[in-house]
Every structure is written in C-alpha cells, then in structure tokens.
Amino acid sequence: MDIVYVLWLRQVYRYTRSGSRILGTLGQPLLLMLALGYGIGAIYRRAGEGNYLNFLVPGIITQTVLLSAVFWGIIILMDKRFGFLSELLVAPVKRRTILLGSALGGATISIIQGLLVFLIALIFGFRPHDWLLVLPAFGVLVFMSLALTSFGAGIASMVDDFQGFQGINNLLVMPLFFLSSALYPLEHVPTVLRIISTINPVSYMVDALRSLLVNQSHFGLGKDLAVISVAFVVCATFAVNRFNRIQM
Amino acid sequence: MAETLIAADAVVKKFGKITAVDGITFKVDRGEIFAFLGPNGAGKSTTIKMMTTMLRPTSGKLTLNGFDVTKDQDAARQAFGIVFQDPSLDEELSAYENMYLHATLYQVPKVERQARIQELLELVELWKRKDSMVKTFSGGMRRRLEIARGLLHEPKILFLDEPTLGLDTQTRNLMWEYVRRLSKEKGMTIFFTTHYLDEAEDVADRIAIIDHGKIVATGTTPELAKQTGTKNLESAYLKLTGETLRDEAEMGNNDGLNARMARRNQSLR
C-alpha cells in the first residue's frame, strides 16, 4: 500500500510541478470550446438543435481525459529511455504494483484535467441539467480515466521511441476523438460514420457524461456504463500484459 | 571457508540464434571486490543484467546470497544494490525524494527512513542539496546520489556497472576510496565492471576477463600476469582479448554483442 502511494505521489508531484504541462493540456479544450462552442454553436442553434455548448462540453471533457491519459504514457516511455524504469524494475516489487501505483497517478491527473475543463466550461456558460447528477458524472469520469490511462500505459510499454509514440497518438487518439459522438449528434450523420462511432468506445464515454450532465443520450446510460466497464477491463488487461513484457 | 555471495554456474544467455553469454561459471565471496573486464560487447552488461534480475538466463544457475535470481526473485533483489551504467534517477524529483522512493520500494522501516537517508546523503556530501531537483545536479553529483541510493536498503552485494564513466578524477578517487571502505568495514561484496584497467588493478581483489561471452581468465593481477606470461594487467588483458577493435552490434558471428541491439536486429529480421 505504501509502495502504491509513493508511486502515485511521484506522478502527482511531477504534474503539479510542471505548470507548462497543466496549461499545455488545457489549451486544446479551451480552443475547442471557443471555436466550436461559439463558432458552430450559432449554426447549430439556427438548425433548431438547441444549445451546442451544452452538447459539446461532455465531448470536450472526454477528449481532455483521453489526451491527458495517453499523453501520460510518455512518462513510462521516458522512464524507459532515461533509465528510471531500471530502478523500479530491479526493486523487490511486483510489476503489477509498479503499474498500479503509476497508473493511479496518471488517472488522478486526467481526472483533475477533466474537472478543470468542467470549471472552465461553467465560465463559458455551460450549465448542468441537474447539479445532483454531477456526482455520478464524476464517477463516470473516474472510471473512464482509469480505462484510458491503462490504454496509454499499454501503448507506451509497447513502443520504444518518441516518434513512434507520436505516430500512435495521431493514428489512434485523433480518430478516437473525431470519429466519436463527441462533436456531432449521431442521429443525423451518414451511416458509415454512425457505424464507426458506434463501435468506438469513446462514444459511450461521451454519451454517459452527456446523459448525466445535460440529459441527452444516444445509446442509453445502461449501455454506456456496460461498454465503459468492458473497455476498462480490456485496457487494464492490455496494460498489465504489455508492462510485464518490457525488457530493459 | 568463506561464504559465497555470488555464484554463477554455467550461465548461458541467447538472443535468438546469438549467444551473448556462453556458459560462464564463477564465485564471489563475502567481502570480496570482484572486477569484470572485457571488450565492448563481450557480455559484461548482459551478465550484470541477468544477475540483477533484468534478464532471464537461457540456462544455468545464478544465485545471490543463496537465492536463485529466477526462482527467488524478490529475496535476490533485496540482497543487492546497483549503480547502473546509465543514469537512473528521476530528474523531476529532489534528491531526498529519490531516496525516499527507493526506501519505500525496498520496505526500509518507516521510522528508520529519514535517519538512514540523512546518513547516506551526508556521506556522499549531498545532504545540503537534498531538496534540489536532480535535474540541477552535475554528472558527479548524480553518480554519488545513485551510490547512496544503492546502499539505502543495506544490501549485501553492490553492483557497479561502469560506475566511473564520465566522472572526473577527484570523484573517481573519492568513489573508489568509499567502495574500499564498504568492503573492508561492512564486509560488503562488490562486483564491478570497468574499461579502465588501472581501476581494476587498484581496487579489485580478483578480476575476471570475459570475451566472446566466455570467461577467459580469473585471478588476482599477479596471477593473471603469471598465467599469460606478461608483466602487468594491461598486457595480460590485451594478450587474452586480442588487439582488434570490437563492433558492439556486429551480426552474423559471436563477436561483440549489445543485448538491446541484438534483440532489435533479431526482431527486424
């Protein structure tokens, strides 16, 4: 327990000491809210769809968590490249424990980022449909942070260099975000896009948050939670499996 | 009879078709300072990695303080401290935090942690800088911190993998003086690799020379000179390993192997 705690603390220290990292990862959601929330919001309203900012914010929170979680994987990669992982791997500690402590730290950072975006959204004029449902929405945020952090950890364990990691970022993270229900309602999109979005687990994360925060849902909350749970189990298994295979 | 702390028995490590370590056998007794010499890619690092549980031997048996490194991994890990060839500190943490993290990983009792960290940081003359981030440290300071960290859990064996690489003469002398003291006063067993023959000659009680994954000679400096009919360690070393240069990642033969490169080449095929 003690060990999990210090490994968690290490991640949190690294985050809170790096102001540029906090700001850097908040830049993109801010931009999205401004450009899309206000820019496209006007057209959206004219099309009779209602308040686009309300629709968009759950998507942006999800994007922030996705980006922050996968980006966090870089720390595993840095540990691997700059040697600190050797120190961890020769310690009399199970690899699972090392992964658990570190990933909990990574998830905590994602959760904080998600909450910060929520607060910024409130300034931008976002209002949750029911303040009581913000608490279960926070639960969803925690759960999806854990799933996506495991995903990031697994990916980082697999690649050996930063260019490779960048490539995966572009090849995986961007499509996961753009081809989900984060930016547009799935009701009216062409069939191909709808099919892709429907098999993308990120859509269900967005949908769960949207259902709780603004009372709009495409799949239904039950289905969302089921998919998130499955995604969590799959990602965690993937992370443990890959992390165990790291050879120095 | 002296107590054996490190024992290798016919240890082999293969990466695919390539044999990096080819059946090495040796013993190191308690309190001994043992040096591993060899050209680039002779198998030194692969051997250290196997001894420190980072790589699994393909065959053979390796024990540290009586614990098998593959079967009794945690007990074996508790028995040694290591200063890696490459830096292995968290640069974004302070010196103290790096030490504390290590103390926790090795389950040093909570009440003793602070005192022990202070004692060791004072010893390597870094206590005044304990709250500075490691990224502000010079190469020598980092090395000293790594040594202090490696000793934190009071290991019986200390591995030093080319510990003086890139250090100035003052730091080198200080470090070796300290290593000698550890062996003499605490009876700590020291196993180190180096490229500097004078270091091995000065510091080590016994030396093993490894080449092409095999130990070609073991003994004290005079013994090695006698075995080869030469006058000093350097000529003995050159006689045993030849004068030609080694290419670390050369493929297709057994010469010069860097484990990581070999594995990468293997996976590319």
Chai-1 contact restraints between the chains, C-beta under 6 A:
chainA,res_idxA,chainB,res_idxB,connection_type,confidence,min_distance_angstrom,max_distance_angstrom,comment,restraint_id
A,D2,B,T104,contact,1.0,0.0,6.0,A-B,restraint_1
A,I3,B,T104,contact,1.0,0.0,6.0,A-B,restraint_2
A,V6,B,L101,contact,1.0,0.0,6.0,A-B,restraint_3
A,V6,B,T104,contact,1.0,0.0,6.0,A-B,restraint_4
A,R14,B,E92,contact,1.0,0.0,6.0,A-B,restraint_5
A,G83,B,D86,contact,1.0,0.0,6.0,A-B,restraint_6
A,G83,B,P87,contact,1.0,0.0,6.0,A-B,restraint_7
A,G83,B,S88,contact,1.0,0.0,6.0,A-B,restraint_8
A,F84,B,S88,contact,1.0,0.0,6.0,A-B,restraint_9
A,F84,B,D90,contact,1.0,0.0,6.0,A-B,restraint_10
A,S86,B,F84,contact,1.0,0.0,6.0,A-B,restraint_11
A,S86,B,S88,contact,1.0,0.0,6.0,A-B,restraint_12
A,E87,B,S88,contact,1.0,0.0,6.0,A-B,restraint_13
A,V90,B,T52,contact,1.0,0.0,6.0,A-B,restraint_14
A,A91,B,L105,contact,1.0,0.0,6.0,A-B,restraint_15
A,P92,B,D74,contact,1.0,0.0,6.0,A-B,restraint_16
A,P92,B,R77,contact,1.0,0.0,6.0,A-B,restraint_17
A,P92,B,Q78,contact,1.0,0.0,6.0,A-B,restraint_18
A,V93,B,L105,contact,1.0,0.0,6.0,A-B,restraint_19
A,M248,B,M54,contact,1.0,0.0,6.0,A-B,restraint_20
